Amino acid sequence: MPQCRQLGRGLYRVRGPARLRVTKGGFYALGRVFKEGDTLVIPRDIVVCLEVVGECVVEGVIAGALEEARPEEEVIGEWRRLAEEIVSRGGRVLVVGEVDSGKTTFSTFIL
């Protein structure tokens, strides 16, 4: 059953499976801004960090979890700055790391 959540300014961690549709405001996730009418689908066992700059209301099904996250727990700000720097320089990038360390998620920031 769909539920409605109001999110204040800050960081949130969403653990899938989840489907969130923005009904007011917006948030930044996976290298892009999700605005009113946009939907973010998070598969099972995937965790995505959302950055909310202003007021945001989302509606959807959250079978996993939606919880506030402390800035020191998440790397979304660092990844955003690094991705913007990589894109501005151009060229190719090789992303390597441990299993389940966020390689695929970080790569979506670069796209």
Secondary structure, DSSP 8 states (H G I E B T S, - for coil): --EEEEE-SEEEEEESSEEEEEEESEEEETTEEEETT-EEEE-TT-EEEEEE-S-EEEEEEESSEEEEE-GGG--HHHHHHHHHHHHHH-S------STTSSHHHHHHHH-
